[in-house]
Amino acid sequence: MDSRDMQVIGLCRFSYLGEGGFQVEHETLEERAAFLYDPVRMDERFRTLEAFTLPSIRAQTDPNFTFVVLIGETFPEVYRKRLEDLLADIPQAVIQARPPGRHREVMRATINSVRSDAKDPCLQFRLDDDDAVSVRFVERLRDVAQDCRPLIRHHANVAFDFNQGWIARPGATGIDALKVTEALWTPALAMSVKHKDDTTIMNFGHSRMGHVMPVVTMPNENMFIRGHNDFNDSRQVGHVRQFKLSAINLKTERLFRQEFNVDVDRVQTLFAD
């Protein structure tokens, strides 16, 4: 078993219209579609995708991975064309359009549809469309999996939690951010899955993964940016944890460029209007 032979798959849901999967609930799929595809919301989702998520995926030091972007079959054509244009220079990116269905079942089917039949375990991660990972994320994930081969060999699933990063809000003035250390947040959280097991990282609530599998925590590495904006799903409900963000300095600007391929000038341009 060698982690260099393990397939790495990432999943990003981009306003997928389905049943469940959102903290914001709607009575009908039509109501949810109206919420998801609202032009103001979609404009911000595209901006955060372009500002944070895609630069970090585009610059991975280990290019051997698959990045599935999931949309709904009713995803408006004008938005699909915009998405295709943004992904055109990322060879690892695959767009899948699926009909509405139960959230976990659709996520499992999506990830497994791109999984190879290799006998080695598969390494999986999930990434929201306003988050980013370090440009070394795939490389480091393989490093940790290599170190943990005995654990992977004896467990159907093992979680890998890179728990240090940033909460960041992009805007016309640049980036406001706060450095954090948090357990089992979705960005920079990954999981191994044994051969012929159709379980995926989306089968588990991220905060409870430690209840059902071993978790290997890797601290002291700047491994994620968690986006903070008006349309975060978690911020649409009450009792939301608050964070005090402040404008990043020149040192942190350099860190964001080096670690995440996120450029403050580009962020300002994207959010200028």
C-alpha positions in Angstrom: 0.0 0.0 0.0 1.4 3.3 -1.1 -0.4 6.7 -0.8 0.9 7.7 -4.2 -1.4 5.0 -5.7 -4.4 6.2 -3.8 -7.0 8.1 -5.8 -7.9 11.5 -4.4 -11.4 12.8 -5.0 -12.8 16.2 -3.9 -16.4 17.2 -4.1 -17.8 20.7 -4.3 -21.6 21.3 -4.3 -22.4 24.4 -6.3 -26.0 25.3 -5.6 -27.1 21.8 -6.1 -30.9 21.5 -6.0 -31.8 18.5 -3.9 -33.6 17.2 -0.9 -31.8 18.1 2.3 -28.2 19.2 2.7 -29.0 22.8 3.6 -29.7 24.2 7.0 -32.2 26.6 5.3 -35.4 24.6 4.7 -38.0 25.2 2.0 -41.5 23.8 1.6 -41.0 22.8 -2.1 -38.2 22.3 -4.6 -39.6 25.3 -6.5 -39.0 27.5 -3.4 -35.5 26.2 -3.0 -34.7 26.7 -6.6 -35.9 30.3 -6.3 -33.6 30.8 -3.3 -30.6 29.0 -4.9 -30.8 30.7 -8.3 -31.6 34.2 -7.1 -29.3 36.4 -9.2 -27.9 38.3 -6.1 -27.0 35.0 -4.4 -25.5 33.4 -7.5 -23.4 36.5 -8.2 -21.8 36.2 -4.7 -21.3 32.5 -4.9 -19.5 32.9 -8.2 -17.3 35.7 -6.8 -16.3 33.6 -3.7 -15.7 30.5 -5.9 -13.4 32.6 -8.1 -11.8 34.5 -5.2 -11.0 31.5 -2.8 -11.9 28.1 -4.0 -10.7 27.8 -7.6 -7.3 29.5 -7.1 -6.4 27.0 -4.4 -7.5 24.0 -6.5 -5.8 25.4 -9.6 -2.4 25.6 -7.8 -2.2 22.2 -6.1 1.4 21.0 -5.9 0.2 17.4 -6.4 -2.0 17.6 -9.5 -3.1 13.9 -9.3 -6.7 14.3 -8.1 -10.2 14.6 -9.3 -12.4 17.6 -8.3 -16.1 17.1 -9.0 -18.4 20.1 -9.1 -22.0 19.1 -8.6 -24.9 21.1 -9.9 -28.5 20.4 -10.5 -30.1 19.4 -13.8 -32.2 22.6 -13.5 -29.1 24.8 -13.1 -29.7 27.8 -15.4 -27.7 27.6 -18.7 -26.3 31.0 -18.3 -24.7 30.0 -14.9 -23.5 26.7 -16.3 -21.6 28.5 -19.1 -20.1 30.8 -16.6 -19.0 27.8 -14.4 -17.6 26.0 -17.4 -15.5 29.0 -18.3 -14.1 29.3 -14.8 -13.1 25.6 -14.7 -11.7 25.5 -18.3 -8.1 25.7 -17.1 -8.4 23.2 -14.3 -8.0 19.7 -15.8 -8.9 17.9 -12.6 -12.4 19.5 -12.6 -15.5 17.6 -13.7 -19.0 19.0 -13.7 -21.8 16.7 -13.0 -25.5 17.7 -13.3 -27.9 15.5 -11.3 -31.6 15.5 -10.7 -33.1 16.3 -7.3 -32.7 13.5 -4.8 -31.9 12.6 -1.2 -28.8 14.6 -0.3 -26.5 11.8 1.0 -27.5 9.3 -1.7 -26.8 11.8 -4.5 -23.4 12.8 -2.9 -22.4 9.1 -2.6 -23.4 8.4 -6.2 -21.5 11.4 -7.4 -18.3 10.6 -5.7 -18.4 6.9 -6.6 -19.1 7.7 -10.2 -15.6 9.0 -10.6 -13.9 6.4 -8.4 -11.6 4.0 -10.1 -11.5 0.3 -9.4 -8.0 0.4 -7.9 -7.4 -1.9 -5.0 -5.9 0.9 -2.9 -8.0 3.0 -0.5 -9.5 6.2 -1.8 -8.9 9.5 -0.2 -11.8 11.9 -0.3 -12.4 15.5 0.7 -15.3 18.0 0.5 -15.0 21.7 -0.2 -17.7 24.4 -0.1 -17.9 26.9 -2.9 -16.6 29.7 -0.7 -13.7 27.8 1.0 -10.1 27.1 0.0 -7.4 24.7 0.9 -3.6 25.1 1.0 -2.0 24.6 -2.4 -0.1 21.7 -0.6 -3.3 20.0 0.6 -3.4 17.0 -1.8 0.4 16.6 -1.3 0.1 16.7 2.5 -2.9 14.4 2.5 -0.9 11.8 0.7 2.0 12.3 3.2 -0.2 11.8 6.2 -2.0 8.8 4.6 1.5 7.2 4.0 2.4 7.7 7.6 -1.0 6.2 8.7 -1.0 3.1 6.5 -1.3 0.6 9.4 -4.4 2.6 10.6 -5.9 2.7 7.2 -5.3 -1.0 6.7 -7.3 -1.9 9.8 -10.2 0.5 9.6 -12.8 1.0 6.9 -12.5 4.7 7.3 -10.0 7.1 8.8 -10.5 10.8 9.0 -7.6 13.3 8.5 -8.2 16.7 10.1 -5.9 19.6 9.3 -7.4 21.9 11.9 -5.6 25.2 11.5 -6.6 27.9 9.1 -8.5 31.1 8.6 -12.0 32.4 8.5 -12.0 35.1 5.8 -14.5 37.5 4.3 -13.7 38.9 0.8 -14.9 42.3 -0.3 -14.2 45.4 -2.3 -11.6 46.6 0.3 -9.8 43.3 0.4 -9.9 40.5 2.9 -10.9 40.5 6.6 -9.8 37.4 8.4 -9.2 35.6 11.7 -6.8 32.8 12.3 -8.4 29.8 14.0 -7.9 26.2 15.2 -11.1 24.2 14.9 -11.7 20.5 15.1 -13.4 18.7 12.2 -14.4 21.7 10.1 -15.2 20.8 6.5 -12.4 22.5 4.7 -9.1 20.5 4.9 -11.0 17.5 6.3 -10.5 14.3 4.4 -11.2 10.6 4.8 -9.9 7.2 3.6 -12.3 4.6 2.2 -11.3 1.0 1.6 -11.5 -0.8 -1.8 -15.0 -1.9 -2.7 -16.6 0.2 0.0 -19.1 2.7 -1.4 -19.1 4.8 1.7 -18.1 8.4 1.1 -17.1 11.4 3.2 -20.6 12.8 2.6 -22.1 9.9 4.5 -21.1 11.5 7.8 -21.8 14.7 9.6 -18.3 16.2 9.7 -18.5 17.2 13.4 -19.3 13.6 14.5 -16.8 11.7 12.4 -14.8 11.1 15.5 -17.7 9.1 16.9 -17.5 6.5 14.2 -13.9 6.3 13.0 -10.3 7.1 14.1 -9.4 10.8 13.5 -5.8 11.9 12.8 -5.4 15.6 13.6 -2.6 17.6 12.0 -2.1 20.9 13.8 0.2 23.8 13.1 -0.3 24.0 9.3 -2.2 26.8 7.6 -4.4 24.4 5.6 -7.7 26.1 5.0 -9.7 29.3 4.4 -13.4 29.1 5.5 -15.3 31.7 3.6 -17.5 34.1 5.6 -20.2 35.9 3.6 -23.9 36.9 3.6 -25.0 33.6 1.9 -23.2 31.1 4.1 -25.8 28.4 4.7 -24.8 28.2 8.3 -25.4 31.9 8.8 -29.1 31.8 7.7 -30.3 30.2 10.9 -30.3 31.5 14.5 -27.7 31.0 17.3 -24.8 31.3 14.9 -21.3 31.5 16.4 -19.8 35.0 15.8 -16.2 35.7 14.8 -14.5 39.1 14.9 -12.6 39.6 11.6 -10.2 42.3 10.8 -8.3 43.5 7.7 -5.3 41.4 7.0 -1.8 43.0 7.0 0.9 42.7 4.3 2.4 39.7 6.0 -0.9 37.8 5.9 -1.5 38.9 2.3 1.8 37.2 1.3 0.8 34.1 3.3 -2.5 34.0 1.5 -0.8 34.2 -1.9 1.8 31.6 -1.0 -0.3 29.1 0.9 -3.7 29.4 -0.9 -3.0 31.2 -4.2 -5.5 33.8 -3.1 -4.6 37.3 -4.2 -6.0 40.4 -2.4 -5.8 42.6 -5.5 -7.8 40.0 -7.4 -10.4 39.8 -4.6 -10.8 43.6 -4.6 -11.4 43.5 -8.4 -13.9 40.8 -8.2 -15.9 42.6 -5.5 -15.4 46.1 -6.8 -18.9 46.7 -8.0 
